Amino acid sequence: MKTKRLPVVKDAVAPDGSEVRVLLALRKHGSTAHFTLRPRQVSKAVQHKTVHEIWYVLRGRGRVWRAFRGSAEVARLVPGTCITLPLGTRFQFRTTGARSLEVLGVTMPPWPNTADEARVVPGKWRPTVS
Protein backbone atom coordinates (compact mmCIF):
# COMPACT_ATOMS: atom_id res chain seq x y z
CA MET A 1 0.00 0.00 0.00
CA LYS A 2 1.33 3.40 -1.00
CA THR A 3 0.16 7.00 -0.93
CA LYS A 4 1.53 9.82 -3.06
CA ARG A 5 0.60 13.44 -3.71
CA LEU A 6 0.77 14.99 -7.17
CA PRO A 7 4.36 16.22 -7.70
CA VAL A 8 4.73 19.97 -8.21
CA VAL A 9 7.60 19.53 -10.68
CA LYS A 10 7.22 17.37 -13.81
CA ASP A 11 9.07 14.04 -13.78
CA ALA A 12 9.46 13.74 -17.53
CA VAL A 13 8.22 14.72 -20.97
CA ALA A 14 6.14 12.04 -22.71
CA PRO A 15 6.94 10.96 -26.28
CA ASP A 16 3.94 13.07 -27.37
CA GLY A 17 5.48 16.18 -25.77
CA SER A 18 3.19 16.55 -22.75
CA GLU A 19 4.50 17.02 -19.21
CA VAL A 20 4.31 13.92 -17.00
CA ARG A 21 4.00 13.69 -13.25
CA VAL A 22 4.36 10.06 -12.23
CA LEU A 23 1.87 8.76 -9.68
CA LEU A 24 1.55 5.17 -8.41
CA ALA A 25 1.70 1.73 -10.01
CA LEU A 26 0.88 -1.87 -9.24
CA ARG A 27 3.93 -3.74 -10.51
CA LYS A 28 2.26 -6.14 -12.96
CA HIS A 29 -1.17 -4.59 -13.42
CA GLY A 30 -1.18 -0.86 -14.18
CA SER A 31 0.17 2.60 -13.49
CA THR A 32 -1.12 6.15 -13.15
CA ALA A 33 0.25 9.51 -14.20
CA HIS A 34 -0.85 13.12 -14.54
CA PHE A 35 -0.34 14.69 -18.00
CA THR A 36 -0.34 18.41 -18.79
CA LEU A 37 -0.45 20.07 -22.18
CA ARG A 38 0.00 23.85 -21.97
CA PRO A 39 -2.39 26.38 -23.59
CA ARG A 40 -2.26 26.61 -27.40
CA GLN A 41 -0.13 23.46 -27.67
CA VAL A 42 -0.56 20.50 -30.01
CA SER A 43 1.08 17.19 -29.08
CA LYS A 44 2.97 14.92 -31.42
CA ALA A 45 0.90 12.02 -32.73
CA VAL A 46 2.05 8.72 -31.22
CA GLN A 47 1.22 5.03 -31.08
CA HIS A 48 2.02 2.90 -28.01
CA LYS A 49 3.71 -0.46 -28.53
CA THR A 50 2.94 -2.16 -25.20
CA VAL A 51 0.27 -0.34 -23.19
CA HIS A 52 -3.46 0.40 -23.23
CA GLU A 53 -4.49 3.74 -21.72
CA ILE A 54 -7.57 5.25 -20.12
CA TRP A 55 -7.70 9.03 -19.72
CA TYR A 56 -9.88 11.13 -17.44
CA VAL A 57 -9.88 14.90 -18.05
CA LEU A 58 -9.40 16.91 -14.85
CA ARG A 59 -9.03 20.52 -16.10
CA GLY A 60 -8.93 22.53 -19.28
CA ARG A 61 -10.38 21.92 -22.72
CA GLY A 62 -9.09 20.27 -25.83
CA ARG A 63 -9.57 17.79 -28.63
CA VAL A 64 -8.14 14.33 -29.20
CA TRP A 65 -7.75 12.59 -32.56
CA ARG A 66 -7.75 8.78 -32.40
CA ALA A 67 -7.32 6.24 -35.19
CA PHE A 68 -7.77 2.52 -34.57
CA ARG A 69 -8.51 -0.45 -36.83
CA GLY A 70 -9.55 1.57 -39.86
CA SER A 71 -11.68 4.20 -38.13
CA ALA A 72 -10.75 7.66 -36.88
CA GLU A 73 -12.49 10.35 -34.87
CA VAL A 74 -11.94 13.65 -33.09
CA ALA A 75 -13.48 13.93 -29.62
CA ARG A 76 -13.88 16.89 -27.27
CA LEU A 77 -11.89 16.82 -24.05
CA VAL A 78 -13.58 18.67 -21.18
CA PRO A 79 -13.51 18.03 -17.43
CA GLY A 80 -15.34 14.80 -16.67
CA THR A 81 -14.61 13.18 -20.06
CA CYS A 82 -13.11 9.68 -20.03
CA ILE A 83 -11.58 8.05 -23.14
CA THR A 84 -9.82 4.82 -24.02
CA LEU A 85 -6.70 4.33 -26.12
CA PRO A 86 -6.45 0.60 -26.85
CA LEU A 87 -3.03 -0.80 -27.68
CA GLY A 88 -2.12 0.24 -31.23
CA THR A 89 -4.28 3.38 -31.32
CA ARG A 90 -2.69 6.35 -33.07
CA PHE A 91 -3.57 9.54 -31.20
CA GLN A 92 -2.83 13.24 -30.92
CA PHE A 93 -4.30 15.94 -28.69
CA ARG A 94 -4.45 19.71 -28.41
CA THR A 95 -5.64 22.39 -26.04
CA THR A 96 -8.49 24.66 -27.13
CA GLY A 97 -8.72 27.09 -24.26
CA ALA A 98 -6.69 29.55 -22.23
CA ARG A 99 -5.90 26.92 -19.56
CA SER A 100 -3.64 23.90 -19.63
CA LEU A 101 -5.27 20.56 -20.35
CA GLU A 102 -4.75 18.22 -17.38
CA VAL A 103 -5.44 14.50 -17.66
CA LEU A 104 -5.21 11.56 -15.27
CA GLY A 105 -3.91 8.60 -17.27
CA VAL A 106 -3.97 4.90 -16.41
CA THR A 107 -1.75 2.47 -18.35
CA MET A 108 -2.12 -1.31 -18.43
CA PRO A 109 0.30 -2.95 -17.99
CA PRO A 110 2.43 -0.34 -16.17
CA TRP A 111 4.28 2.21 -18.30
CA PRO A 112 7.72 0.64 -19.00
CA ASN A 113 9.46 4.05 -19.11
CA THR A 114 11.57 3.17 -22.15
CA ALA A 115 12.35 5.57 -24.99
CA ASP A 116 11.02 3.19 -27.66
CA GLU A 117 7.65 2.28 -26.07
CA ALA A 118 5.78 4.86 -28.17
CA ARG A 119 6.59 5.88 -31.69
CA VAL A 120 5.79 9.15 -33.42
CA VAL A 121 3.31 8.70 -36.30
CA PRO A 122 1.58 11.03 -38.79
CA GLY A 123 -1.28 12.86 -37.07
CA LYS A 124 -4.17 15.19 -37.77
CA TRP A 125 -2.58 18.49 -36.70
CA ARG A 126 0.86 20.07 -36.92
CA PRO A 127 2.60 19.57 -33.53
CA THR A 128 3.78 22.63 -31.61
CA VAL A 129 5.71 20.80 -28.86
CA SER A 130 9.35 19.86 -29.26
Stockholm file with secondary structure:
# STOCKHOLM 1.0

chainA/1-130         MKTKRLPVVKDAVAPDGSEVRVLLALRKHGSTAHFTLRPRQVSKAVQHKTVHEIWYVLRGRGRVWRAFRGSAEVARLVPGTCITLPLGTRFQFRTTGARSLEVLGVTMPPWPNTADEARVVPGKWRPTVS
#=GR chainA/1-130 SS CCCCCCCSSCCEECTTSCEEEEEEEETTTEEEEEEEECTTCBCCCEEESSCEEEEEEEESCEEEEEEETTEEEEEEECTTCEEEECTTCEEEEEECSSSCEEEEEEEESCCCCCTTSEEECCCSSCCCCC
#=GC SS_cons         CCCCCCCSSCCEECTTSCEEEEEEEETTTEEEEEEEECTTCBCCCEEESSCEEEEEEEESCEEEEEEETTEEEEEEECTTCEEEECTTCEEEEEECSSSCEEEEEEEESCCCCCTTSEEECCCSSCCCCC
//
